[in-house]
Amino acid sequence: MNYVIKTKIKYPSEELIKSFSLNSNVARFTYNWLLGYCLKNKCFPKKARDEFRRLIKAKNVYSQKDGEVYDNKFQELLKNTPSQITDMEADKLIQAFKTVKKTKVPKFRSRQHSKQSFTLNKKNDNNFKLSENSLSIVKTGVIKLNLNEFRSNLLEYDIRRITISESSYGWYISILIKVGDDVFKLPDNKSKVGIDWGVKAFASDSNGYQFRIQDQDCYKYYIKLYNRLKYLQSILGKKREKNSSWKTSKKYRTLKFKIKHIYEQLSNMRKDFLHKVSKYYVNNFGSINIENLKPSNLLKNHKLARVIAEGMFYTWKELMTYKCKWYGRKFNIINPAFTSQTCSMCGKELETKLSLSQRTFKCPCGHIEDRDINAAKNILKLA
């Protein structure tokens, strides 16, 4: 079983930041060169990788656009970066060709808009070495790790690869570790629960408990950030209409960075809420049953599209999937057809369908309940 430790690199030196940016730029250049070679010669990425290696040794790396050979300084930079970057970018390109549609091809990485990151695989002990609280990477430098006792003990297992990436908060390191299947397993629990995903309440279970992001302490700050985001985006749109050459200015880059930083803050708040909800159900129930929804169909309702997108149902389903696998819980995905229109007491379906504005379920048999909790009980029965 694979486990990822992601932590922020606190207070990196200027030399370390320069080596990170150099490795990231080399990774982007290598990916674009391999993709251009594959499209031009109609070959596989592995053949392009072998050709790229041969050209580096011969100091004859050329441009895909005009065919001119790069100068010696640039080719020395390629030699001063870890050789594993070429292999990892070739593997990423192979995966990109598999995931992209048949009629399309993978996109080139932009210098300005692409994410700064590079990945190293541990095929031998020379790529990176782990000591007590630091990780030394070949041709890069030494990174200090700030981990708690639990995470530092996990580093004793087999480390597969590391990824260093940049965000608006700084540089982060992700360490992929292969651990045993019983490391995170919890004691057996026979209790069962059905969960209904909604808009007003994010999660409503069959026990009558509801999770709302509005009840979180950070929600006031979340709304404040969202209003700030709308204000900055309105400024950005007005400046674009007045002056098309404004994109090259320093103020434009500063404004774009502020918007990017707010987007990341909002995303981190939502992910923190999803982790809390998923961890609660994994710790307290042995069998978890949720409905199988397609967010792409729900987003067609333009009045609720933003709220549905912020619900991050697909991300939450992925979190529940791997956490149930880690902690030894049963996880079932149920077809949600007619769960909101059926009474959980008598089992009869309503003659007239409930609209989204009707939040209370009323059955002719006399059963009155919140519609989301009623649907969660029906999901538990179908499990």
C-alpha positions in Angstrom: 0.0 0.0 0.0 1.3 3.5 -0.9 1.3 6.4 1.4 2.3 10.0 0.6 3.8 12.4 3.1 3.5 16.0 1.9 5.1 18.8 3.9 6.2 22.4 3.3 9.9 23.1 3.0 10.4 25.8 5.6 12.9 28.6 5.0 14.8 27.2 2.0 18.1 28.9 1.1 18.4 31.0 -2.1 20.7 28.3 -3.6 18.1 25.6 -2.9 15.4 27.7 -4.5 17.5 28.3 -7.6 18.2 24.5 -7.9 14.5 23.8 -7.5 13.5 26.3 -10.2 16.3 25.0 -12.5 15.2 21.4 -12.1 11.6 22.4 -12.7 12.5 24.3 -15.9 14.6 21.4 -17.1 11.7 19.1 -16.5 9.3 21.3 -18.4 11.8 21.7 -21.3 12.4 17.9 -21.4 8.7 17.2 -21.5 8.1 19.7 -24.3 11.1 18.4 -26.3 10.0 14.8 -25.9 6.4 15.6 -26.9 7.6 17.7 -29.9 9.9 14.8 -31.0 7.0 12.3 -30.7 4.6 14.4 -32.7 7.2 15.3 -35.4 8.6 11.7 -35.9 5.4 9.8 -34.9 7.2 7.6 -32.4 6.8 6.5 -28.8 8.1 8.5 -25.8 10.8 5.9 -25.0 12.5 6.3 -28.3 12.4 10.1 -27.9 14.0 9.7 -24.4 16.8 7.6 -25.8 17.4 10.2 -28.5 17.4 13.0 -26.0 20.0 11.2 -23.8 22.2 10.7 -26.9 22.1 14.3 -27.8 23.0 15.5 -24.3 26.1 13.3 -24.3 27.1 14.6 -27.7 26.3 18.2 -26.7 24.0 18.5 -29.7 20.5 19.2 -28.2 18.6 21.2 -30.9 15.4 23.2 -30.9 12.2 21.6 -32.2 11.1 24.8 -33.8 14.0 25.8 -36.0 16.4 22.9 -35.6 19.3 25.1 -34.2 21.6 23.7 -31.7 21.5 25.2 -28.2 24.6 26.9 -26.8 27.1 25.2 -24.4 25.9 27.0 -21.3 22.4 25.6 -21.7 23.7 22.1 -22.3 25.9 22.3 -19.2 22.7 23.2 -17.2 21.1 20.0 -18.5 24.1 18.0 -17.3 24.0 19.6 -13.8 20.5 18.4 -13.1 19.6 14.8 -12.0 19.4 12.4 -14.8 16.2 10.8 -13.4 14.2 13.9 -14.5 14.4 12.6 -18.2 13.0 9.2 -17.2 10.2 10.6 -15.1 9.1 13.1 -17.7 9.1 10.3 -20.3 6.8 8.2 -17.9 4.5 11.2 -17.5 4.3 11.6 -21.3 3.4 8.0 -21.7 0.7 8.4 -19.1 -0.5 11.6 -20.8 -0.9 9.7 -24.1 -2.9 7.0 -22.4 -5.3 9.4 -20.6 -5.9 11.9 -23.5 -8.7 11.2 -26.0 -7.9 9.4 -29.3 -8.6 12.4 -31.5 -6.3 14.7 -29.4 -2.7 14.9 -28.2 -1.2 16.1 -24.9 -0.6 19.8 -24.5 2.7 21.5 -24.2 3.7 23.0 -20.8 3.6 26.8 -20.7 6.5 28.7 -19.1 4.2 31.1 -17.3 1.1 29.0 -16.5 2.4 25.5 -15.9 3.1 24.3 -12.4 6.7 24.3 -11.2 7.5 20.7 -10.2 9.9 17.8 -10.8 9.9 14.2 -9.7 12.7 11.8 -8.9 12.4 8.0 -8.7 14.6 6.0 -6.4 16.2 3.3 -8.6 19.4 3.3 -6.6 20.7 5.0 -3.5 22.5 7.7 -5.4 19.5 9.9 -6.2 18.5 10.9 -2.7 19.5 9.8 0.8 17.6 10.1 4.0 19.2 11.0 7.3 17.5 11.8 10.7 15.7 15.1 9.8 17.0 15.9 6.3 16.9 14.6 2.7 19.9 15.1 0.4 19.1 15.1 -3.3 21.8 14.7 -5.9 22.9 17.9 -7.8 20.2 19.8 -5.8 21.0 20.1 -2.1 19.9 19.2 1.4 16.2 19.6 2.5 15.3 19.8 6.2 12.1 17.9 7.0 9.7 19.1 9.7 7.7 16.0 10.5 5.9 14.8 13.6 6.8 11.5 15.3 4.3 9.4 13.4 5.4 10.6 10.0 9.1 10.4 10.8 8.6 6.7 11.8 7.0 6.0 8.4 10.2 7.1 6.7 11.7 3.9 7.8 9.7 2.1 5.1 10.6 1.8 1.5 10.7 5.3 -0.2 9.7 5.0 -3.9 9.9 8.6 -5.2 9.8 12.2 -4.3 8.1 15.2 -5.9 9.0 18.8 -5.2 6.4 21.4 -6.3 5.8 25.1 -5.9 2.5 26.8 -4.9 1.6 30.3 -3.8 2.6 29.4 -0.3 6.1 28.2 -1.2 7.8 24.9 -2.0 6.5 21.5 -0.9 8.0 18.0 -0.9 5.9 14.9 -1.4 7.4 11.5 -0.4 5.8 8.3 -1.7 6.3 5.4 0.7 5.3 1.8 0.4 3.9 0.6 3.8 2.3 -2.6 5.0 -1.5 -3.1 4.6 -2.0 -3.3 8.4 -0.2 -0.1 9.4 -3.4 2.0 9.6 -6.0 -0.7 10.3 -8.5 0.1 13.0 -10.4 -2.3 15.3 -13.4 -4.0 13.8 -16.7 -2.1 13.9 -20.1 -3.6 13.0 -22.1 -0.3 12.8 -23.4 0.8 9.4 -24.3 4.2 8.1 -25.9 5.7 4.9 -24.8 9.1 3.7 -26.7 11.5 1.4 -24.8 14.3 -0.3 -26.6 17.6 -0.6 -26.3 21.3 -1.3 -27.8 22.8 1.9 -26.1 20.2 4.1 -23.0 18.7 2.7 -23.5 15.2 4.3 -26.6 13.9 6.0 -26.4 10.4 7.5 -29.0 7.8 8.5 -28.4 8.6 12.2 -29.8 12.1 11.8 -26.4 13.9 11.9 -25.6 16.6 9.3 -22.4 18.3 8.3 -22.5 21.9 7.0 -19.6 24.0 6.0 -21.6 27.0 7.2 -21.2 25.6 10.8 -17.3 25.7 10.6 -15.4 28.4 12.4 -13.6 29.4 9.2 -16.8 30.0 7.2 -16.8 33.8 7.9 -13.3 34.0 6.6 -14.2 31.9 3.6 -17.0 34.3 2.6 -14.6 37.2 3.1 -12.0 35.6 0.9 -14.6 34.9 -1.8 -15.8 38.5 -1.8 -12.2 39.6 -2.1 -11.7 37.2 -5.0 -14.7 38.7 -6.9 -13.4 42.2 -6.4 -9.9 41.3 -7.7 -11.4 39.5 -10.7 -13.5 42.5 -11.6 -10.4 44.7 -11.6 -8.6 42.2 -13.8 -11.5 42.1 -16.3 -11.7 45.9 -16.5 -8.0 46.4 -17.0 -8.0 43.8 -19.8 -10.8 45.6 -21.7 -9.1 49.0 -21.5 -5.5 48.0 -22.4 -4.6 44.8 -24.1 -0.8 45.3 -23.5 -1.4 45.4 -19.7 -0.6 41.6 -19.5 3.1 42.3 -19.8 3.2 44.7 -16.8 4.3 44.0 -13.3 0.9 45.0 -11.8 -0.8 42.3 -13.9 1.5 39.6 -12.6 1.0 40.8 -9.0 -2.8 40.8 -9.4 -2.7 37.3 -10.9 -0.6 36.0 -8.0 -3.1 37.4 -5.5 -6.0 35.7 -7.2 -4.0 32.5 -7.4 -3.2 32.7 -3.7 -6.9 33.2 -2.8 -8.0 30.3 -4.9 -5.5 28.1 -3.1 -6.7 29.3 0.3 -10.3 28.5 -0.6 -9.4 25.1 -1.9 -7.4 24.3 1.2 -10.4 25.2 3.4 -12.7 23.0 1.5 -10.3 20.1 1.5 -9.8 20.5 5.3 -13.5 20.2 5.7 -13.7 17.1 3.5 -10.9 15.4 5.5 -12.7 16.1 8.8 -16.0 14.6 7.5 -14.4 11.5 6.0 -12.2 10.9 9.1 -15.3 11.1 11.3 -17.2 8.4 9.4 -14.1 6.1 9.0 -13.4 6.3 12.8 -17.0 5.6 13.9 -18.5 3.2 11.4 -17.5 -0.1 9.9 -19.6 0.0 6.8 -20.1 3.3 4.9 -22.6 3.6 2.1 -22.9 6.7 -0.1 -24.9 7.5 -3.3 -23.3 7.5 -6.7 -23.8 10.9 -8.2 -22.5 12.5 -11.5 -21.4 16.1 -10.7 -21.3 16.8 -14.5 -25.0 16.3 -14.7 -25.7 18.4 -11.6 -23.6 21.3 -12.9 -26.2 21.9 -15.7 -28.3 23.7 -13.1 -26.7 27.1 -13.4 -28.4 28.5 -10.3 -26.7 25.9 -8.1 -23.5 25.2 -10.2 -21.1 27.1 -7.9 -22.4 25.5 -4.7 -22.3 22.0 -6.3 -18.8 22.6 -7.6 -17.6 23.8 -4.2 -19.1 20.6 -2.7 -16.3 18.6 -4.4 -18.2 15.4 -4.4 -15.8 13.5 -6.6 -12.9 14.5 -4.3 -14.8 13.4 -1.3 -15.6 10.1 -2.8 -11.9 9.5 -3.6 -11.0 10.4 0.0 -13.6 7.9 1.4 -12.4 5.2 -1.0 -8.7 5.2 0.0 -9.4 5.9 3.7 -11.7 3.0 3.9 -9.1 0.8 2.3 -6.4 2.0 4.7 -8.4 1.6 7.9 -10.1 -1.7 7.0 -13.7 -0.4 6.4 -16.3 -1.5 4.0 -17.3 1.1 1.4 -20.3 0.8 -0.9 -21.6 3.1 -3.7 -25.4 2.9 -4.1 -27.6 3.9 -7.0 -29.5 7.0 -5.8 -32.6 6.5 -7.9 -35.8 7.5 -6.0 -34.1 7.7 -2.6 -35.3 11.2 -2.1 -38.9 10.4 -3.2 -39.4 7.2 -1.2 -40.5 7.0 2.4 -38.0 5.4 4.7 -40.8 4.1 7.0 -43.4 2.5 4.7 -41.3 2.2 1.5 -43.9 3.9 -0.7 -42.9 6.4 -3.4 -44.6 9.8 -3.5 -47.0 10.5 -6.3 -45.8 14.1 -6.8 -42.1 14.6 -6.9 -40.4 16.9 -4.4 -38.8 20.0 -5.7 -35.4 21.3 -4.5 -37.1 24.0 -2.5 -39.1 21.5 -0.4 -36.7 20.4 2.3 -39.2 18.4 4.4 -40.4 14.9 3.4 -44.1 14.3 4.2 -45.6 10.9 3.5 -49.3 10.1 3.6 -48.6 7.4 6.2 -47.7 10.3 8.6 -44.0 10.1 8.5 -42.4 13.6 8.5 -38.6 14.1 8.3 -35.8 16.1 6.7 -35.6 14.9 3.0 -31.8 14.4 3.2 -31.9 12.2 6.3 -34.8 10.3 4.8 -32.7 9.7 1.7 -29.8 8.6 3.8 -32.0 5.9 5.5 -33.1 4.6 2.1 -29.4 4.4 1.0 -28.7 2.3 4.1 -31.6 0.0 3.3 -30.3 -0.5 -0.3 -26.8 -1.4 0.9 
